[in-house]
Amino acid sequence: LAKTTQPISMDSYEGQEVNITCSHNNIATNDYITWYQQFPSQGPRFIIQGYKTKVTNEVASLFIPADRKSSTLSLPRVSLSDTAVYYCLGGETGANNLFFGTGTRLTVIP
Amino acid sequence: GAVVSQHPSRVICKSGTSVKIECRSLDFQATTMFWYRQFPKQSLMLMATSNEGSKATYEQGVEKDKFLINHASLTLSTLTVTSAHPEDSSFYICSARDPSTVSTDTQYFGPGTRLTVL
């Protein structure tokens, strides 16, 4: 399991693109990078997962450079409803355990 | 995507009583489910891995006699907090991995159960 480091908090204005970077220097060859979103008093929700290069879905993009020691979650044109905590996790596909780091508390300002 | 439910969503109990929390996978079978605990303003902490038909695996520091886990079917795992005390007040969240989506290895989380022990 890769140990991950993220900024504790970020603020952004509505409509802006937000990039949250996660460091995972000890990522293993078989580890994937997964991002979850959590609203207060709710369970985490899967956002996106990737192994390398770029992955995009309907809500976000994930950029992973060639050395895979970091990754960046990109949220296009955030709205107030994107205010949440975002967790970056590194782990091997099929591994049972997920260990959550501190996460990044994103606050979207009107 | 796969749906995981929890019941109850919120429970308040007196100190010394036991509380059971249910976790269900609604549209898939889960041989493995996970239980997490989250204190206010903190991250999720994995408590135990629930295995269908066998004993749960507990993380270091988690008392197995206090947090009883039963995974009697492929869609249901229960966590019982025995002799609850105020320090057990927390947000309990379960998750399950959908084997049919193993290529993406996503875990699906329940909505959580807020336990308050008076």
Chai-1 contact restraints between the chains, C-beta under 6 A:
chainA,res_idxA,chainB,res_idxB,connection_type,confidence,min_distance_angstrom,max_distance_angstrom,comment,restraint_id
A,Q42,B,P111,contact,1.0,0.0,6.0,A-B,restraint_1
A,G43,B,I93,contact,1.0,0.0,6.0,A-B,restraint_2
A,G43,B,F109,contact,1.0,0.0,6.0,A-B,restraint_3
A,G43,B,G110,contact,1.0,0.0,6.0,A-B,restraint_4
A,G43,B,P111,contact,1.0,0.0,6.0,A-B,restraint_5
A,G43,B,G112,contact,1.0,0.0,6.0,A-B,restraint_6
A,P44,B,F109,contact,1.0,0.0,6.0,A-B,restraint_7
A,F46,B,T106,contact,1.0,0.0,6.0,A-B,restraint_8
A,Q49,B,T104,contact,1.0,0.0,6.0,A-B,restraint_9
A,T93,B,D105,contact,1.0,0.0,6.0,A-B,restraint_10
A,N96,B,T32,contact,1.0,0.0,6.0,A-B,restraint_11
A,N96,B,T49,contact,1.0,0.0,6.0,A-B,restraint_12
A,N97,B,L46,contact,1.0,0.0,6.0,A-B,restraint_13
A,L98,B,Q107,contact,1.0,0.0,6.0,A-B,restraint_14
A,F100,B,S43,contact,1.0,0.0,6.0,A-B,restraint_15
A,F100,B,L44,contact,1.0,0.0,6.0,A-B,restraint_16
A,T102,B,S43,contact,1.0,0.0,6.0,A-B,restraint_17
A,G103,B,S43,contact,1.0,0.0,6.0,A-B,restraint_18
